[in-house]
């Protein structure tokens, strides 16, 4: 079974750092990009950026560039989303997803596999 | 960035009704349009890709149409399990962008 499994919920204070993970299984992790999508309470979904685990090539949404860092460790089939200094406005649920519907390997492919989401709470 | 808008923002319909949700792109995206269903506390699920192609495993009561800037998602006969938020997403140009979502209630 093709799966993306994310790390568990986090509770942090403003100014703290955080790194959440997304573990792929059931497919060749290095053949597909991994996207990150933010869902703030009561808001729509936002595409944050995407990383190719084979060489860590990355594309950021300009709205998130400089605010977060995407990384990957292909040896353990994991992708990561990292903050160096969280803000209250970062509280929400974060999803990783694979653009793999057609198997083309393009980051424009439809997001067919999603992680279960990681809820991040930021409060003083 | 390509802006995506949806209408209505919410609606309530009865079991068996035909439901249509519309999505508009701020510029021509051909058929690079996907639809997702999301239930509370769950990850989004791909329903329709390339504007009109049904994702494997999705019931055939769901269908999509449109090209250019105007798209629709139709549920031909609403079922109780279809209560969810539906979002469109363009996959023509980075950054990929989603619509604000349409919340569908069952009466």
Contacts between the chains, C-beta under 8 A, distances in Angstrom:
chain1	res1	chain2	res2	distance
A	35	B	96	7.7
A	37	B	44	7.7
A	43	B	100	7.7
A	44	B	87	6.4
A	44	B	98	5.3
A	44	B	99	6.5
A	44	B	100	4.2
A	44	B	101	5.0
A	45	B	36	7.6
A	45	B	38	7.9
A	45	B	44	6.7
A	45	B	87	5.8
A	45	B	89	7.4
A	45	B	98	4.2
A	45	B	101	7.5
A	46	B	98	6.9
A	47	B	89	7.8
A	47	B	95	5.5
A	47	B	96	4.2
A	47	B	97	6.5
A	47	B	98	6.9
A	49	B	95	7.9
A	59	B	94	5.8
A	59	B	95	7.9
A	60	B	95	8.0
A	61	B	94	7.7
A	61	B	95	3.8
A	62	B	1	7.9
A	62	B	95	6.8
A	63	B	95	7.3
A	95	B	43	5.6
A	95	B	44	7.2
A	97	B	43	7.8
A	97	B	44	7.8
A	99	B	91	7.9
A	101	B	46	6.8
A	101	B	49	5.5
A	101	B	55	7.1
A	107	B	94	7.5
A	108	B	32	7.0
A	108	B	91	4.8
A	108	B	92	7.4
A	108	B	96	7.8
A	109	B	91	7.4
A	110	B	34	4.8
A	110	B	46	5.6
A	110	B	49	3.9
A	110	B	50	7.5
A	110	B	55	7.6
A	110	B	91	6.5
A	111	B	34	7.3
A	111	B	36	7.7
A	111	B	44	7.5
A	111	B	46	6.2
A	111	B	89	7.7
A	112	B	46	5.2
A	112	B	49	8.0
A	112	B	55	7.0
A	114	B	43	3.9
A	114	B	44	6.0
A	114	B	45	7.3
A	115	B	43	6.6
A	116	B	43	5.9
A	117	B	42	7.9
A	117	B	43	5.5
